């Protein structure tokens, strides 16, 4: 997310709005303090939630393709894989 000053926003408003329309989120600062975030209007709450996760670096963009899936070898044959997963989550 880019941060810009109020003067830069005022001088470049059309360019900034085009970037926001394309999906960018831009934070506006006044005297080095956050004032407002410019973000596109979302069509659903899910999009807004995903954008907030991206903003705080919890979610990253993917390619949309799933690569080859490798099988998991059970290193403890006496236990089912599901039990190993439950144990690993503890």
N, C-alpha and C positions, 0 to 999 in steps of 0.2 A: 504494500500500500504506500503510495507516494504522499508526502506532506508538502503543501505549498502555502505561501503567504497570501494574505488578502489582496495585496497589490497585484501579485502575479495572477490571481484569479480574475480580478477586475480587468486587467490588461489582456487576458487570453480566454475570456469566458466562453466564446464559441468553440474553441479548440478543446477546452476542458470538458464542456458538455458533450461533445462528440465522443470523447474517450469514455465518459461515464455511460453513455448510451451503449457503448460496446461491451460494457460489463466491468470496467475498472471502478475501484473504490478510491476516492481521493479525500484526504484529510486536509482541512483548511485550518491554518494557525494564525492567531493574532498575537503579536508580542511573544512568540515562541510557545504559546499555550493553545491546546486544542480548542477549537470553537465548534466545528461541525464536520461531519463526513458526508460527502456527496457520493451517492450510490444509486444504481438503477432501481427502478420500481420493480419488485419481484412479482411474478404471477402467482406464486404460492408460498406458503410458509416453509415448505421443504427447501426451496431454493434459498430463502433467507437464512435458514438454519445452516445449510451447507456453506454459504458464503461466510457466515460468522465463524465456522470451524476453520475455514481457509485463512481467515484474517488472523487467527491466533495460532496458526501453524500446527493444527491438529490434523488437518486433512490436506492431502496433496493431490494434485491432478494426476490422472492415469491416462493410459493410451486407449483404454476401452477394449483391449485384447487380452485374453488369458493365454499364457504360454502353456507349454506342455506340462502336464501334471505327472509327478513322479509318485510312485507308490511308497508307502511308509513301511519299513521293515520293523516287525515287532521283535525287540531285543529281549523281551521277557515272555516267552511263549506260554508260560503258565497263567498269564493275565491277559484278558481281552484288551484290545487297543483302547476301547472306550474308558476302561478303568485307569489305564496309563495316562490318558488325557486328563481325567478328573484329578488324579494324583498330582500331575504336573501343574495344575491350576492352583493348587493349595499353596 
